[in-house]
Structure formats: C-alpha cells, structure tokens
C-alpha cells in the first residue's frame, strides 16, 4: 500500500518553486548547483507547509519536463532529499515527502498557564482575552434569575436548553439561513462539538482533510481520535483556500471529513471569499465529504470597513445541513471561560449526535447556557463583542508596530480580524524561538504546533492578547530570544533592557 495521502502534480510543483524563486534574496549570495537548488526548494516548501508531508511527488521525468531541466538534475535532487530525510520512496509506489526522524512535535508555548504561575512571564501562548466586563457579570446574574424553574428538573438537556437552541436558530435565520431549533445542538465549547462530530463520522484510521496550517488543539484532538490527517496548504497571503489543491485532495484522498476555518483563520487570520466557499461546498458534496465549518471567529472582524461586508457563512451554500456542519462558540467572541458551543446540521445528524452524547458528557452546564441566552436575548452579546473587537484591534495594532520595530526581518501580513498573527521568523527555528523565549520571559507557540508532521518550523504565532507597554516589552523579549537563537549566547539586563552576550 502506498504511503502517501495526497499528490502534487509536476506543473503545480513547478509553480510553487517559481514563486519561491521570486522572493528577494541577499545580495551577493552564491548560486548553488541546480540539483541542490531544487532539493532546497522542495525542502523549504515542505517545512513551510506549502507542500504537505506524505504528498506524492511527480515522477522524475515529469518534473524535469515541467522545470525544463535534465532528468539527472531531478534524480540528484530526489536522492539528496532522501538522504536528508525529506523524501521516502518505494519501487512501484513512487516518492512522497517526509520530515526527518527525531523531530518531535514541540511541547512548549500553547497550553494556558494559570495566572499565578506566570510571574513576570508574558504569555503569548493562548489566543484568549479577559472577559468583556460588565457583560459577564450581568449575564451570570441574569442566568441566576432564570435558574429556579430548571432547578426543579433533572438538569440533563443532551441537545441543549430549548430556549437557547431556538435563539441560536433564530440568529442563523436572521443571517439569511433559515434554521429550525431541531438543527441545533448545544455543546461544551467548540472543542466538544468537533470531538462529537469526529466520533460520529470518522472512526480510527479515517482520513480527515485539514487546512495547513490549522488550529493546533483541533489537530491534536483528531490525532488522538486516531484520524489520518491530510493537510491542504492555504493559498499565499491571506487570500484563503487553494481550490485546486482542495479539489485534488477531495478527489484523490476521499476524506470522510474536511475541517476548515473560513472566517479569520487560526493561525493565519485569512478570510475566505464567497466564491471559494461556494466552490468548496460543491466539491465536498461531489466527493461525499462532510465539511465541518468552524465559525468561532466570524464576529471578530477588526477593521471598520468590514462591518456589513463579511461573506455569507459556509452553510449558506448548504442550508439543509446535509453536507456542511457548522460549529460556533461563545469562547472566542465573548470569553474562553464561557464553554458554550453549538452545532448546526441537518436534523437527522443532530439526532445522531445527541444520541451518542449519552456516552460522552450527557449535556452542557445549564447556568452557562442561561447566561448565553441572556446575552443573546437582551442585546448584551452585541455590546460585549464590540468591546472585544476594540480590545483586539488595539492589541493587534500595538503588537504589529512593536514587532516591526524590534524585528524588521520578520515577515507577516496584518489580518482584518481574528486573534492571531502568523509570522515567518526571519529564517530562525520556531521551536528554538519558543524554547529561548521562555528563558527571556515570553511564551510563544512555534509553527509546527499548527502543522502536520513537522511543517512550519520557520514560523511562530503571536496572538492579540496584550497591548500597550506589554506588547512593546513582548517584542523586545522576542528580539532577545531571536538573538539568543542566532548566537547561542546568554541573557542579561542593562539599563532596564534585555541583551544577549
């Protein structure tokens, strides 16, 4: 059996290598031999996640024709990649990309630390902001007032409180997607929703297509469920999905599920346009793939010109919910401590999810459901989310300014919304930066946490969780971590500023 899960055609690989060559390079740099340049180009594409790990590469003759080079050049490049651990081959099965053995998934920088454990550490690991007060307190007080009738019941509502299901359905209907309460299940956060969906649709060994990069916690959830992840590289910049790659993966790998974040993608911040959403739904329907659309970031547009300009939800192109299962949550737009999520799907899918819940968590806490219902029904939600946007916008702008000043060689595009900045770290190892960061007082997650099998080693993710002077100090500490990685030196402090000796 072949070891690859997707394929990269000769013309497609040639285009990717050409776009890589178009990047500026240092003046006076020596040109390597042709085979070495080709091997380095493929290696970088794998490390950046633009060519997935376990992707079948074209035959030597096909790639030679596409690149207008000799077959000997391609053969030598493939041999170099094999010797370095970036390519595996087997007679009759072809060659597919890999990453060298001994590169474990970095363990630092993503799991939240309790506030009392932080001390002087600046935590950029968790993309979450403090609660938007006074709305949390008001919502809990409102929930307590509504609690007494529910206290006289058993308290188990596997599908969610009827009043909250109806309110969520009404919100979708208002957005132009007619929805019945029977199409809604309330869950314990978005993670609980996606876990339930994976257990229902994708047993152990099933293929799940995921964006590359993607949300690290979801990737780990799917790994632990025994799924075989098939990465699909995002398009260049913040333009969303590469539809040619998606069509190819859906056709060739036939994944049972595809998981996507169309609205201010985590970690890149990309916003997918309406036409791409429509085409991906059509492709998933044709392939028989269940498309799981995570819209937990959909209300976190930050630029003023985005108000009223957001593309329609992915489920707008499948209102019956037979192909698209939508996941929403209060945790990103409101507060991470409010563990309320929901699923929108066809009624028969919701019934199956609810039936399976008897063997999982039985239901979601009633008090928190009542708090979210209070926010939705009183208008408090809209005011709280606007406060959240203001916080995230100010933090984003402060962080961008500070990083550009302290680390001008780091590359990124500023997203129009969401909570994260995806940064190419000037040729440095993201894993080493994460390790050095903890030594100088800043926690930052490395790129491979958001990829499959070691991709994105040259990236870090910076969330919009700190602003003002703290954002400036975070950038100073990141610059110190970068110098530490470059030099292998020691850390000191002079005149209140950190330096590497």
Buried (B, 14 or more C-beta within 10 A) or exposed (E): EEBBBBBBBBEBBBEBBEEBEEEEEEEEEEEEEBBBBBBBBBBBBBBBBBBBBBBBBBBBEBBBBBBEBEBEBBBBBBBBBBEBBBBBBEEEEBBBBBBEEEEEBBEBBBEBEEEEEEEEBBBBBBBBBEBBEEBBEBBBEBBEEBEEEBEEEEEEBBBBBEBBBBBBBBBBEEBEBEBEBBBBBBBBBBBBBBBBBBBBBBEEEBBBBBBBBBBBBBBEBBBEBEBBBBBBBBBEEBBBBBBEBBBBBBEBBEBBBBBBBBBBBBBBBBBBBBEBBBBBBBBBBEBEBBBBBBBBBBBBBBBEEBEEEBBEBBBBBBBEBEBBBBBBBBBBBBBBEBBBBBBBBBBEBBBBBBEBBEEBBEBBBBBBBBBBBBBBBBEBBEBBBEBBBEBBBBBBBBBBEBBEEBBEEBBBBBBBBBBBBBBBBBEBBBBBBBBBBBEBBBBBBBBBBBBBBBBBBBBBBBBBBBBEEBBBBBBBBBBBBBBBBBEEEEBEEEEEEBBBE
